Amino acid sequence: MFPSSSHPPTLHTTAPTPSTTLFTVSTRSPSHTLLARSLHYLALLLRVIVGIAIIVLFWAKWRQRGGDEAQGLGETAWYEDMVLSSPVGQMAGWAARGLSWTWVVGGTMIGGWAVTRRGYTEESLLVLRGLGIQTSSSSPTYLSTPTTRFIPTTAIQDIFIHEAFKGFEVRFYLAIVVQGEEDVVVVFPTLLPNRHILETVWRGARACLYEPAAAKA
């Protein structure tokens, strides 16, 4: 329903302070040009319009189900009438009368998923010298929070790049060895960016976490 903003993973590095570095790998399409920014905001506007239409449609169907009882709500009925008498409300009322609850609920679920889905994946590694590392993976929708984990410096034994089979291909991944854990923590587990990105993050993370001198050793 909405244009996808996904494109090959790219790395964005920011360093707010000398002791803090944020590495972000994202499949979001860059919005450097005026056309790209315009399309981005147009897609957001379309999401808002479709979301409002879905809510009004469900509301209109529910109000028809309640009949006169819904109109007898007194002080709450005036804004219902205002919304449902608008052009969008009238179209929603017409659609609600012609559709069964099965179609309304099914359409609401599909439309809600299309409106709230993120359309891209973003994963990050935040390095705080003297404190530790925080990994983060974005959620599939805007309604849920990202998955994050903080690993203190004292628990980090090593950071390395390794390779493994994924299907019939060999993929490289960045891993953190955590003290007391059998399994390593994979950084960027969903995107698994290419080796060049991983090497850049590996060098930058070690330089920030263990001081530049330690990274050169």
C-alpha positions, 0 to 999 in steps of 0.5 A: 500500500505504501512505498517501501523505503528500504535499500541496501544497508548503509553505515552512519557514524556520529560522535557527540563526544570524544568518548561516545560513538554511535554506529547506525546501520539502516536500510532507510532510503537517504533523503538528501534531495528535495524530491526524496524529502518531499516523497518522504513527507508525502508518504507520512501524510498518506499514512495519517490520512489512511489511519484516520479513515480506518478509525472513522470507518470502524467508528461509523460501523460501531455507531450504526451497531449501537443505533439510537443508543449511541446517539443518546450519549448526550455530551459525547454525541456532538463530536461524533456528529461533527466527524461523521457529517464531514466528507470523510465521515459520510464516506465512512458511513456509506462504506460501513452500511455496505460492509459486514463486520468481517470485512470491516475488521479484516480491512482494519487489521490489514490497513492498520498493519500497513499504516504502522509498519516501519518499512525499513530496518535500523540497528545501532551500536552505541559505544560509551568509553568507560561504561560499555556498549548498547546494541539496539534493533528497531521493531517492525512497526512504529507501535513497539519499542526497539530491542536494546541491550547494554553490556558494561565494559567489565563484562566485555571480553572481546569484540571480533569479526567472524564468519558463518553459513547462512543458507548457502552463503557465507556471511560475516558478523560482528560479535561481542564475547560477554563474560559468563555467557556461552553464546556471543552477542551478535551486533546488527543481527538482522541486517548482517551488513557487509564486511567493509561496514563491520570492519569500520565498526570494529575499529571504531568501537575498539578505538572508542571503548579501549582508547585509541592507544589500545586499538593500535596495539 
